[in-house]
Amino acid sequence: MIKENILKIKEGLPSGTQLVAVSKFHGVEAIMEAYGAGQRLFGENRPQELAEKVPQLPSDIKWHFIGHLQTNKLKMVLPYADMVQSIDSVHLLDAVNAWCVREGKVQEILLELHLGAELTKHGLTEEEIISIVETTDKYPGVRICGLMGMATNTEDEAVIRNDFSRIASLFDRIRKTYPWLASFKELSIGMSEDYQIALQYGATFVRIGTSIFGPREY
Ligand SMILES: *Cc1c(COP(=O)(O)O)cnc(C)c1O
């Protein structure tokens, strides 16, 4: 089923949108099934799980870290991550930058915009994001590739559209205002339940777990 799910989802994606297969809580076997379907980009949200999986899997897989990252866990993530999509505080950005400068890595990152009122406290404000993109010289250890956001977890499509519209307009505004930020071109929005909507707002990454791998056991 995993293979069919991937092929089906990919068929519906426009050419500028990449599928991040969110494999958190699923084992190496499930990931290999997706790999067999040609999938090479995977997302994980727990540092230890990422660090354990990477050495067991083919080296041409690209790993995106998509979860909340505590600064004491950087060494479980930064050696393995092709991109950290979930830079959700200035404190974390400073720590990732410092780690990378020290270790000689330039880490691709996305800035996570805080969307929706409830649940998660994580995420940067629009003001924080603007101030970061205005001072990219302060962060030689990272390459800022765009924005990530998680829409409010609701059945109400109007609320979801409002969230996506907010992040898409911030994304467009930054691209227009700072055209010299050549790497700033990714917009990571959309999960299993809402990625079809996210596509209408210009998603370049959709992060899909359940619709590929089935439900997770927590
Ligand atoms: C788990 C997760 C996803 C995937 O969610 P599904 O609903 O299973 O598709 C996407 N993004 C983030 C940040 C996640 O933690």
PDBQT file of the ligand as one rigid body, heavy atoms in Angstrom, charges set to zero:
ROOT
HETATM    1  C1  LIG A 301       3.652  14.542  11.657  1.00  0.00    +0.000 C 
HETATM    2  C2  LIG A 301       3.866  15.774  10.885  1.00  0.00    +0.000 A 
HETATM    3  C3  LIG A 301       3.424  15.885   9.559  1.00  0.00    +0.000 A 
HETATM    4  C4  LIG A 301       2.642  14.794   8.845  1.00  0.00    +0.000 C 
HETATM    5  O1  LIG A 301       1.370  14.705   9.362  1.00  0.00    +0.000 OA
HETATM    6  P1  LIG A 301       0.255  13.738   8.708  1.00  0.00    +0.000 P 
HETATM    7  O2  LIG A 301      -1.009  14.323   9.156  1.00  0.00    +0.000 OA
HETATM    8  O3  LIG A 301       0.510  12.379   9.243  1.00  0.00    +0.000 OA
HETATM    9  O4  LIG A 301       0.426  13.804   7.228  1.00  0.00    +0.000 OA
HETATM   10  C5  LIG A 301       3.716  17.053   8.871  1.00  0.00    +0.000 A 
HETATM   11  N1  LIG A 301       4.396  18.065   9.458  1.00  0.00    +0.000 NA
HETATM   12  C6  LIG A 301       4.826  17.999  10.715  1.00  0.00    +0.000 A 
HETATM   13  C7  LIG A 301       5.573  19.144  11.282  1.00  0.00    +0.000 C 
HETATM   14  C8  LIG A 301       4.585  16.863  11.483  1.00  0.00    +0.000 A 
HETATM   15  O5  LIG A 301       5.016  16.806  12.747  1.00  0.00    +0.000 OA
ENDROOT
TORSDOF 0
